[in-house]
Amino acid sequence: MNKVKNNLVNYLLPAGLEKIDQVREGFMINQVLSAALELGLFDWLDEHGSSDREEIVSAIKMNGMFSRSFLQTLIDAGFLVSQAGKYSNTGIATQFLVQRSPFYQGDLFKSTSAPNSKWTNLIETLTKEVPVDNFYAGPDQTFINAIGQRSLRGEVQEVTKAIITWAGFSKARSLLDLGGGHGLYAIALCQANPQLKGTIFDKPDVIEFAGKNITGYMLDDRIAVQGGDLFVDEIGSGYDIVIISHLLYKFRKDLPLIFDKAYACLNPGGLLVTNHWFCSSECLPVSRGVIELGKSLQSFGHPLCHLDDFQTLFQQKGFSVINAVDIPSVYDTSKLHLAVKKVNFEEELSACSKCCSCK
């Protein structure tokens, strides 16, 4: 049956439409900011200082007919200011949207709406039965930069501070960062310990991005990169510290094997560090839905489950957990574990294998 059409003269919209308009406007502002970053507007103003509209239009090669409202949108959003007909960056833009700033967050922002983003392709992401992980289809530099910029919002700092408190840190000489990506954990720890040298192990098409950060922090002589497959290639041995941060989600079924490899490559008394999100009790959301969804998209479907089982795995694989704390992250809190490799664990296993009660 056809729905009866309203008389247009008396057509009245119900209340609440402003909610939809708010979301729609937010998307449009997102697009304006993305365009400003891609056009290099904030970098150009940082270099040239306060400039009039005609100068800006010429510099970023923009169609002048859109420039007035485009720039006004950025003023309304708090990223530009205008005085006497000239535009300049606000403090927020200078700190977070200018590439030369040590606090730059532009790649993190751009990665959300990038053509290959899971958010951009959300329908495809949500309707896939099983996410396909193609080893050779690695992320691009913007994505790796975004992960690094996200981690600098507190995770790198807190993880580094926790490791520094380990009694063996000052004597540590070698570090392995498994799936290190951007390399910032290794960089921070090598800065904290001048005698420490590091290796970042990740996919071959990812390690070049870590190399750029290493060069930027002038640590090429102390941090190396190694490309390979964790389950196929050798990862070295004789390490004093092994870090695994936000890597294990896609390897949930392989956790025992990865712990074995970490144990084998560590020196006796060495430190294993893991940093991951875990499901809450009964896997119930603990923060806003959009934050929980973001966490899920970043962790290959959902965070790790069964925190108790994960902590038991350390004991089973020859480690003693010396610290387990929550640390801040963009997607709620992350659980950090610090565990020391038992010195006599292999002897314990050998003795246990001869014990009748263990058979």
Residue pairs with C-beta under 8 A, 6 or more apart in sequence:
28 73
29 73
29 77
30 112
30 113
31 113
32 70
32 73
32 74
32 77
33 74
33 77
33 79
33 109
34 109
34 110
34 113
35 70
36 42
36 70
36 74
36 79
36 97
37 97
37 106
37 109
37 110
38 110
39 60
39 61
39 62
40 60
41 56
41 60
41 74
42 79
42 89
42 93
42 94
42 97
42 98
42 106
43 98
43 99
43 100
44 56
44 59
44 60
45 51
45 56
45 80
45 87
45 88
45 89
45 93
46 89
46 94
46 98
46 100
48 55
48 59
49 88
50 83
50 86
50 87
50 88
51 59
51 86
51 87
51 88
52 85
52 86
52 87
53 64
53 67
53 68
53 71
53 85
53 87
54 64
56 62
56 67
56 71
56 87
57 63
57 64
57 67
62 70
71 80
71 82
71 87
74 80
75 81
75 82
75 87
78 90
78 92
79 89
79 90
79 92
79 93
79 97
80 87
80 88
80 89
80 90
80 93
81 87
81 88
81 89
81 90
82 88
89 97
89 98
94 101
95 101
95 103
96 103
96 104
96 105
96 106
97 104
97 105
97 106
97 109
98 104
99 106
103 152
104 149
105 149
106 149
107 142
107 143
107 145
107 146
107 149
108 145
108 146
108 149
108 150
110 142
110 146
111 117
111 142
111 143
111 145
111 146
112 119
113 119
113 120
114 120
114 142
114 143
116 140
116 143
118 125
118 297
119 297
125 297
131 250
131 300
131 301
133 250
133 300
135 203
135 229
136 205
138 203
138 204
138 205
138 206
139 206
141 209
141 212
144 181
144 182
144 206
144 209
144 210
145 182
145 209
147 181
147 182
148 181
148 182
148 183
148 184
148 213
150 329
150 330
151 182
151 184
151 185
151 245
151 329
152 184
153 328
153 329
153 330
154 327
154 328
154 329
155 245
155 275
155 327
155 328
155 329
155 334
156 184
156 185
156 188
157 188
158 327
158 328
158 336
159 185
159 188
159 243
159 245
159 273
159 275
159 327
159 336
160 185
160 188
160 189
160 192
162 273
162 323
162 325
162 327
162 336
162 338
163 169
163 189
163 241
163 271
163 273
163 338
164 189
164 192
165 323
166 271
166 322
166 338
168 240
168 269
168 270
168 271
168 340
169 192
169 193
169 241
169 271
170 193
171 240
172 193
172 195
172 196
172 240
172 241
172 271
173 195
173 196
173 197
173 240
174 196
174 197
174 198
174 199
174 238
174 239
174 240
174 241
175 186
175 189
175 190
175 196
175 197
175 198
175 199
175 239
175 240
175 241
175 242
175 243
176 198
176 199
176 201
176 235
176 236
176 239
176 241
176 242
176 243
176 265
177 183
177 185
177 186
177 198
177 199
177 200
177 201
177 242
177 243
177 245
178 201
178 202
178 230
178 235
178 242
178 243
178 244
178 247
178 258
178 262
179 201
179 202
179 230
179 244
179 245
179 246
179 247
180 186
180 200
180 201
180 202
180 210
180 243
180 245
181 200
181 202
181 206
181 209
181 210
182 209
182 210
182 213
183 200
183 209
183 210
183 211
183 213
183 214
183 223
183 225
184 213
185 243
185 245
186 198
186 199
186 200
186 223
186 243
187 198
187 213
187 214
187 217
187 219
187 223
189 196
189 198
189 241
190 196
190 197
190 198
190 219
190 222
190 223
191 217
191 219
196 222
196 241
197 222
197 223
197 224
198 222
198 223
198 224
199 223
199 224
199 225
199 226
199 236
199 239
200 207
200 210
200 214
200 223
200 224
200 225
200 226
201 207
201 225
201 226
201 227
201 228
201 230
201 235
202 210
202 225
202 227
203 227
203 228
203 229
204 227
204 228
205 227
206 227
207 225
207 226
207 227
208 225
210 225
211 225
214 220
214 223
214 225
226 235
226 236
228 234
228 235
230 258
230 261
231 254
231 257
235 261
235 265
236 265
237 264
237 265
238 265
238 267
239 265
239 266
239 267
239 270
240 266
240 267
240 270
240 271
241 270
241 271
241 273
242 262
242 265
242 266
242 270
242 271
242 272
242 273
243 273
243 274
243 275
244 258
244 262
244 272
244 273
244 274
244 275
245 273
245 274
245 275
245 276
246 275
246 276
246 277
246 298
246 299
246 334
248 255
248 258
248 274
248 276
248 304
249 276
249 277
249 299
249 300
249 301
249 302
249 303
249 304
250 300
251 258
252 304
252 305
255 310
255 313
256 313
256 316
256 317
259 272
259 313
259 314
259 317
259 319
260 317
262 272
262 317
263 272
263 317
263 318
263 319
263 341
263 345
266 272
266 341
267 341
268 341
268 342
268 343
269 340
269 341
269 343
270 340
270 341
271 338
271 339
271 340
271 341
272 314
272 319
272 337
272 338
272 339
272 340
272 341
273 336
273 337
273 338
273 339
274 336
274 337
274 339
275 327
275 334
275 335
275 336
275 337
276 299
276 303
276 304
276 334
276 335
277 295
277 299
277 303
277 304
277 329
277 331
277 332
277 333
277 334
277 335
278 303
278 304
278 305
278 307
278 310
278 335
279 302
279 303
279 304
279 305
279 306
280 286
283 302
283 305
285 292
286 292
286 332
287 331
287 332
291 331
291 332
292 331
292 332
294 330
294 331
295 303
295 331
295 332
296 302
296 303
298 331
304 310
307 335
310 337
311 321
311 324
311 337
314 320
314 321
314 337
314 339
315 321
318 341
318 342
318 345
318 346
318 349
319 339
319 340
319 341
319 342
320 339
320 340
320 342
321 337
321 338
321 339
322 338
322 339
322 340
323 336
323 337
323 338
324 335
324 336
324 337
324 338
325 335
325 336
326 333
326 334
326 335
326 336
327 333
327 334
327 335
327 336
328 334
342 348
352 358
